[in-house]
Amino acid sequence: LDHGTVTAVVDGKNYEITTLRRDVATDGRRATVAFSTDWKEDAARRDFTINALYADPETGEVFDYFGGIADLNDGNVRFIGDANERIAEDYLRILRYFRFLARFGEGAVDQAAITACADAAHSLMALSRERVAGELLKLLALHDPRQSVSLMVRHKIFTSFLPELAQDAIFMLDRLCQREQQFQLDVSLPARFLAILTKDVVVVEKAAVQLKLSNKLRSDMVARLDLMEPTSANIRAFAYHQGTDCAQDTALLFASDDAVKGCLSQLQGWEQPAFSIKGGDLIARGVQAGPLVATTLRKVEELWVAEDFPANERLNAIADQAASDALSASKKL
């Protein structure tokens, strides 16, 4: 309410309704506002020209005070007025600039905007980690964030909030995006984020904690580091333990150019098989109840996975042999 915003709930949907405003004071993190009746004054406090478009809900007429429509048509992302002033009002606009550039940018990059972002990049340290992470994740989830990320790396935008950035971040992200497009695969946020980080579990977990990422995203990224050299021979075994999505991302991230197609072919249409042997099945084969059953069961499963999940006839033969070996070993003891 302090910012003039109310939420109307209609048929179970939320609609945010905000009155016209002008900034009274800003410190780069939050603004004190006063209410206004001037549409252009309200538009002037926004970040980019393409975000300052207004439409009459009855006639559909669009009001464009700063050339936003032309910028949309030309693929230009421009700050309204002086870029340095807009950034000083809210430092998060640095990251928003690169996100909007990745989504809408098609023309020449605004060098004044890039310079202003680079000059103020250290100010991102003043923002909450949640806000920074939210913008970064939105950027990485876009269809093609490569140009923006490359510009951010070259202009040291990441320095203040992501020291875990990998030296090969640009290469890894570029290769990942190329492979996604080549094999017509959807964007995976864990893979995208992992592509730009140093490939070390401790480093990845540190970055996740610093940015206050969700536990799921953190665990998803860590799981994708368990197989750094995926091949068509080991990818299904990995998928069995970590899931097909994880295995697919691992192939896209780490498989060699010669191996990536084979890895993905092994996963296409593949459904994780069920391991049908239970502890009772081994006891029925003569294995004494207790720890030996669990040990033998793990061995059977490992052999079954190593043989690429053969059908029940072969699985039962593996179980027979493992039970026999266990019995022989226990008799010797």
C-alpha positions as a Python dict, from the first residue, in 0.01 Angstrom:
ca = {
    (1, 'L'): (0, 0, 0),
    (2, 'D'): (290, 236, 68),
    (3, 'H'): (376, 208, -302),
    (4, 'G'): (19, 249, -419),
    (5, 'T'): (-35, -114, -515),
    (6, 'V'): (-338, -328, -437),
    (7, 'T'): (-423, -679, -555),
    (8, 'A'): (-766, -755, -695),
    (9, 'V'): (-871, -1119, -698),
    (10, 'V'): (-1107, -1206, -983),
    (11, 'D'): (-1214, -1564, -1051),
    (12, 'G'): (-915, -1693, -856),
    (13, 'K'): (-661, -1479, -1044),
    (14, 'N'): (-456, -1200, -890),
    (15, 'Y'): (-429, -865, -1065),
    (16, 'E'): (-185, -606, -931),
    (17, 'I'): (-314, -253, -973),
    (18, 'T'): (-69, 30, -914),
    (19, 'T'): (-141, 399, -917),
    (20, 'L'): (81, 658, -1085),
    (21, 'R'): (396, 738, -888),
    (22, 'R'): (707, 949, -880),
    (23, 'D'): (1025, 886, -686),
    (24, 'V'): (1092, 1113, -390),
    (25, 'A'): (1416, 944, -281),
    (26, 'T'): (1613, 635, -385),
    (27, 'D'): (1925, 466, -251),
    (28, 'G'): (1983, 199, -512),
    (29, 'R'): (1791, -63, -315),
    (30, 'R'): (1447, 86, -247),
    (31, 'A'): (1252, 397, -331),
    (32, 'T'): (1031, 637, -141),
    (33, 'V'): (748, 736, -370),
    (34, 'A'): (473, 993, -390),
    (35, 'F'): (153, 943, -583),
    (36, 'S'): (102, 1132, -906),
    (37, 'T'): (-159, 1203, -1173),
    (38, 'D'): (90, 1249, -1457),
    (39, 'W'): (132, 949, -1689),
    (40, 'K'): (458, 1071, -1839),
    (41, 'E'): (603, 1136, -1492),
    (42, 'D'): (517, 778, -1399),
    (43, 'A'): (676, 651, -1719),
    (44, 'A'): (994, 850, -1654),
    (45, 'R'): (1068, 655, -1333),
    (46, 'R'): (1080, 322, -1517),
    (47, 'D'): (1400, 159, -1633),
    (48, 'F'): (1384, 93, -2009),
    (49, 'T'): (1193, 257, -2291),
    (50, 'I'): (1026, -75, -2374),
    (51, 'N'): (897, -95, -2014),
    (52, 'A'): (731, 246, -2028),
    (53, 'L'): (443, 168, -2264),
    (54, 'Y'): (85, 231, -2155),
    (55, 'A'): (-239, 111, -2312),
    (56, 'D'): (-596, 234, -2279),
    (57, 'P'): (-793, -78, -2173),
    (58, 'E'): (-1103, 36, -2362),
    (59, 'T'): (-961, 160, -2691),
    (60, 'G'): (-632, -32, -2701),
    (61, 'E'): (-445, 290, -2781),
    (62, 'V'): (-78, 269, -2678),
    (63, 'F'): (95, 569, -2522),
    (64, 'D'): (469, 576, -2583),
    (65, 'Y'): (658, 865, -2422),
    (66, 'F'): (1017, 756, -2485),
    (67, 'G'): (1030, 570, -2815),
    (68, 'G'): (971, 224, -2670),
    (69, 'I'): (779, 90, -2970),
    (70, 'A'): (1059, 184, -3210),
    (71, 'D'): (1312, 23, -2977),
    (72, 'L'): (1105, -295, -2965),
    (73, 'N'): (1084, -305, -3343),
    (74, 'D'): (1459, -245, -3376),
    (75, 'G'): (1559, -482, -3095),
    (76, 'N'): (1716, -203, -2889),
    (77, 'V'): (1725, -208, -2509),
    (78, 'R'): (1778, 148, -2382),
    (79, 'F'): (1756, 308, -2043),
    (80, 'I'): (1519, 602, -2013),
    (81, 'G'): (1729, 915, -1999),
    (82, 'D'): (2071, 884, -1839),
    (83, 'A'): (2170, 522, -1774),
    (84, 'N'): (2384, 612, -1472),
    (85, 'E'): (2091, 788, -1304),
    (86, 'R'): (1851, 500, -1371),
    (87, 'I'): (2098, 249, -1225),
    (88, 'A'): (2163, 465, -919),
    (89, 'E'): (1790, 448, -845),
    (90, 'D'): (1797, 68, -832),
    (91, 'Y'): (2117, -133, -877),
    (92, 'L'): (1920, -440, -980),
    (93, 'R'): (1865, -264, -1311),
    (94, 'I'): (2217, -372, -1405),
    (95, 'L'): (2107, -734, -1417),
    (96, 'R'): (1768, -646, -1560),
    (97, 'Y'): (1944, -475, -1849),
    (98, 'F'): (2128, -793, -1946),
    (99, 'R'): (1813, -1002, -1902),
    (100, 'F'): (1609, -777, -2129),
    (101, 'L'): (1899, -764, -2375),
    (102, 'A'): (1894, -1144, -2394),
    (103, 'R'): (1519, -1150, -2447),
    (104, 'F'): (1463, -855, -2680),
    (105, 'G'): (1802, -739, -2804),
    (106, 'E'): (1858, -774, -3177),
    (107, 'G'): (2021, -450, -3279),
    (108, 'A'): (2349, -290, -3182),
    (109, 'V'): (2428, -297, -2811),
    (110, 'D'): (2395, 38, -2634),
    (111, 'Q'): (2755, 110, -2532),
    (112, 'A'): (2650, 384, -2290),
    (113, 'A'): (2431, 133, -2108),
    (114, 'I'): (2709, -128, -2096),
    (115, 'T'): (2955, 129, -1961),
    (116, 'A'): (2710, 246, -1695),
    (117, 'C'): (2645, -114, -1587),
    (118, 'A'): (3017, -188, -1566),
    (119, 'D'): (3090, 129, -1370),
    (120, 'A'): (2825, 46, -1109),
    (121, 'A'): (2872, -332, -1097),
    (122, 'H'): (3028, -321, -747),
    (123, 'S'): (2699, -176, -619),
    (124, 'L'): (2530, -512, -668),
    (125, 'M'): (2689, -610, -336),
    (126, 'A'): (2439, -379, -164),
    (127, 'L'): (2143, -586, -281),
    (128, 'S'): (1995, -891, -114),
    (129, 'R'): (2123, -1221, -251),
    (130, 'E'): (1766, -1328, -327),
    (131, 'R'): (1707, -1035, -563),
    (132, 'V'): (2038, -1089, -739),
    (133, 'A'): (1983, -1463, -773),
    (134, 'G'): (1628, -1410, -900),
    (135, 'E'): (1745, -1192, -1187),
    (136, 'L'): (2037, -1419, -1272),
    (137, 'L'): (1814, -1726, -1284),
    (138, 'K'): (1564, -1546, -1508),
    (139, 'L'): (1847, -1454, -1744),
    (140, 'L'): (1992, -1805, -1758),
    (141, 'A'): (1647, -1955, -1821),
    (142, 'L'): (1597, -1756, -2143),
    (143, 'H'): (1630, -1923, -2481),
    (144, 'D'): (1970, -1775, -2560),
    (145, 'P'): (2152, -1579, -2287),
    (146, 'R'): (2497, -1618, -2442),
    (147, 'Q'): (2552, -1262, -2564),
    (148, 'S'): (2445, -1114, -2232),
    (149, 'V'): (2655, -1351, -2023),
    (150, 'S'): (2955, -1290, -2248),
    (151, 'L'): (2918, -914, -2205),
    (152, 'M'): (2879, -957, -1830),
    (153, 'V'): (3198, -1162, -1810),
    (154, 'R'): (3398, -921, -2024),
    (155, 'H'): (3282, -620, -1822),
    (156, 'K'): (3327, -790, -1483),
    (157, 'I'): (2962, -771, -1382),
    (158, 'F'): (2985, -1104, -1199),
    (159, 'T'): (3287, -1007, -989),
    (160, 'S'): (3098, -865, -694),
    (161, 'F'): (2845, -1143, -644),
    (162, 'L'): (2970, -1461, -814),
    (163, 'P'): (3341, -1523, -751),
    (164, 'E'): (3270, -1889, -831),
    (165, 'L'): (3235, -1800, -1200),
    (166, 'A'): (3436, -2045, -1411),
    (167, 'Q'): (3716, -1927, -1639),
    (168, 'D'): (3555, -2123, -1922),
    (169, 'A'): (3202, -1999, -1847),
    (170, 'I'): (3151, -1847, -2192),
    (171, 'F'): (3271, -2160, -2371),
    (172, 'M'): (3068, -2398, -2155),
    (173, 'L'): (2746, -2196, -2187),
    (174, 'D'): (2795, -2157, -2561),
    (175, 'R'): (2846, -2531, -2609),
    (176, 'L'): (2547, -2616, -2390),
    (177, 'C'): (2316, -2380, -2582),
    (178, 'Q'): (2441, -2513, -2916),
    (179, 'R'): (2369, -2870, -2809),
    (180, 'E'): (2024, -2779, -2675),
    (181, 'Q'): (1938, -2630, -3011),
    (182, 'Q'): (2103, -2909, -3211),
    (183, 'F'): (1905, -3181, -3035),
    (184, 'Q'): (1594, -2964, -2982),
    (185, 'L'): (1595, -2999, -2605),
    (186, 'D'): (1431, -2775, -2348),
    (187, 'V'): (1631, -2541, -2129),
    (188, 'S'): (1745, -2693, -1799),
    (189, 'L'): (1815, -2433, -1532),
    (190, 'P'): (2051, -2656, -1327),
    (191, 'A'): (2258, -2723, -1639),
    (192, 'R'): (2260, -2357, -1743),
    (193, 'F'): (2375, -2239, -1400),
    (194, 'L'): (2630, -2518, -1364),
    (195, 'A'): (2776, -2428, -1704),
    (196, 'I'): (2905, -2095, -1574),
    (197, 'L'): (3034, -2221, -1238),
    (198, 'T'): (3365, -2382, -1148),
    (199, 'K'): (3303, -2757, -1169),
    (200, 'D'): (3373, -2849, -808),
    (201, 'V'): (3114, -2969, -557),
    (202, 'V'): (3242, -2748, -275),
    (203, 'V'): (3248, -2441, -499),
    (204, 'V'): (2901, -2507, -638),
    (205, 'E'): (2753, -2554, -292),
    (206, 'K'): (2923, -2236, -172),
    (207, 'A'): (2775, -2037, -460),
    (208, 'A'): (2432, -2185, -391),
    (209, 'V'): (2451, -2090, -23),
    (210, 'Q'): (2577, -1738, -96),
    (211, 'L'): (2294, -1675, -343),
    (212, 'K'): (2040, -1852, -119),
    (213, 'L'): (1928, -2085, -394),
    (214, 'S'): (1668, -2350, -323),
    (215, 'N'): (1786, -2680, -181),
    (216, 'K'): (1648, -2856, -489),
    (217, 'L'): (1845, -2644, -735),
    (218, 'R'): (2160, -2688, -528),
    (219, 'S'): (2121, -3067, -508),
    (220, 'D'): (2035, -3086, -879),
    (221, 'M'): (2356, -2906, -973),
    (222, 'V'): (2569, -3119, -742),
    (223, 'A'): (2417, -3440, -882),
    (224, 'R'): (2521, -3338, -1232),
    (225, 'L'): (2886, -3338, -1123),
    (226, 'D'): (2884, -3711, -1041),
    (227, 'L'): (2971, -3815, -1398),
    (228, 'M'): (3226, -3587, -1561),
    (229, 'E'): (3304, -3818, -1855),
    (230, 'P'): (2970, -3950, -1982),
    (231, 'T'): (2972, -4204, -2264),
    (232, 'S'): (2710, -4421, -2432),
    (233, 'A'): (2840, -4709, -2218),
    (234, 'N'): (2784, -4546, -1877),
    (235, 'I'): (2504, -4295, -1929),
    (236, 'R'): (2213, -4533, -1860),
    (237, 'A'): (2368, -4655, -1538),
    (238, 'F'): (2398, -4293, -1431),
    (239, 'A'): (2038, -4225, -1534),
    (240, 'Y'): (1924, -4525, -1328),
    (241, 'H'): (2069, -4373, -1013),
    (242, 'Q'): (2019, -4000, -1078),
    (243, 'G'): (1728, -3980, -1320),
    (244, 'T'): (1702, -3928, -1694),
    (245, 'D'): (1689, -3546, -1675),
    (246, 'C'): (2010, -3539, -1474),
    (247, 'A'): (2180, -3779, -1715),
    (248, 'Q'): (2070, -3575, -2017),
    (249, 'D'): (2210, -3256, -1865),
    (250, 'T'): (2534, -3433, -1780),
    (251, 'A'): (2570, -3547, -2140),
    (252, 'L'): (2504, -3198, -2273),
    (253, 'L'): (2750, -3044, -2030),
    (254, 'F'): (3038, -3289, -2022),
    (255, 'A'): (3022, -3545, -2305),
    (256, 'S'): (3283, -3503, -2577),
    (257, 'D'): (3170, -3399, -2923),
    (258, 'D'): (3210, -3759, -3036),
    (259, 'A'): (3011, -3900, -2743),
    (260, 'V'): (2722, -3660, -2689),
    (261, 'K'): (2497, -3795, -2965),
    (262, 'G'): (2547, -4153, -2849),
    (263, 'C'): (2467, -4059, -2491),
    (264, 'L'): (2143, -3888, -2587),
    (265, 'S'): (2046, -4179, -2814),
    (266, 'Q'): (2083, -4415, -2519),
    (267, 'L'): (1842, -4201, -2317),
    (268, 'Q'): (1584, -4129, -2586),
    (269, 'G'): (1264, -4317, -2508),
    (270, 'W'): (1438, -4508, -2229),
    (271, 'E'): (1240, -4568, -1911),
    (272, 'Q'): (1412, -4654, -1589),
    (273, 'P'): (1358, -5029, -1531),
    (274, 'A'): (1246, -5170, -1199),
    (275, 'F'): (1485, -5394, -1006),
    (276, 'S'): (1260, -5690, -926),
    (277, 'I'): (1480, -5895, -694),
    (278, 'K'): (1399, -5856, -323),
    (279, 'G'): (1567, -5971, -8),
    (280, 'G'): (1314, -6251, 30),
    (281, 'D'): (1412, -6385, -310),
    (282, 'L'): (1770, -6429, -190),
    (283, 'I'): (1660, -6592, 135),
    (284, 'A'): (1456, -6837, -73),
    (285, 'R'): (1779, -6914, -255),
    (286, 'G'): (1945, -7007, 73),
    (287, 'V'): (2113, -6682, 176),
    (288, 'Q'): (2097, -6645, 553),
    (289, 'A'): (1878, -6356, 671),
    (290, 'G'): (2075, -6059, 799),
    (291, 'P'): (2347, -5829, 666),
    (292, 'L'): (2454, -6084, 405),
    (293, 'V'): (2120, -6044, 227),
    (294, 'A'): (2166, -5670, 189),
    (295, 'T'): (2526, -5711, 69),
    (296, 'T'): (2428, -5977, -185),
    (297, 'L'): (2129, -5771, -303),
    (298, 'R'): (2354, -5474, -376),
    (299, 'K'): (2591, -5699, -569),
    (300, 'V'): (2306, -5839, -780),
    (301, 'E'): (2183, -5488, -859),
    (302, 'E'): (2533, -5367, -949),
    (303, 'L'): (2585, -5660, -1188),
    (304, 'W'): (2241, -5606, -1342),
    (305, 'V'): (2312, -5236, -1399),
    (306, 'A'): (2659, -5313, -1539),
    (307, 'E'): (2500, -5547, -1795),
    (308, 'D'): (2260, -5269, -1903),
    (309, 'F'): (1949, -5399, -1728),
    (310, 'P'): (1891, -5741, -1889),
    (311, 'A'): (1546, -5905, -1873),
    (312, 'N'): (1422, -6113, -1580),
    (313, 'E'): (1564, -6442, -1710),
    (314, 'R'): (1918, -6304, -1701),
    (315, 'L'): (1848, -6115, -1377),
    (316, 'N'): (1742, -6435, -1208),
    (317, 'A'): (2058, -6606, -1331),
    (318, 'I'): (2264, -6323, -1179),
    (319, 'A'): (2075, -6363, -853),
    (320, 'D'): (2130, -6742, -856),
    (321, 'Q'): (2503, -6700, -901),
    (322, 'A'): (2531, -6425, -639),
    (323, 'A'): (2337, -6636, -388),
    (324, 'S'): (2559, -6933, -460),
    (325, 'D'): (2872, -6724, -413),
    (326, 'A'): (2735, -6587, -85),
    (327, 'L'): (2659, -6936, 42),
    (328, 'S'): (3007, -7059, -46),
    (329, 'A'): (3169, -6764, 125),
    (330, 'S'): (2961, -6807, 441),
    (331, 'K'): (3050, -7180, 462),
    (332, 'K'): (3421, -7098, 444),
    (333, 'L'): (3377, -6859, 737),
}
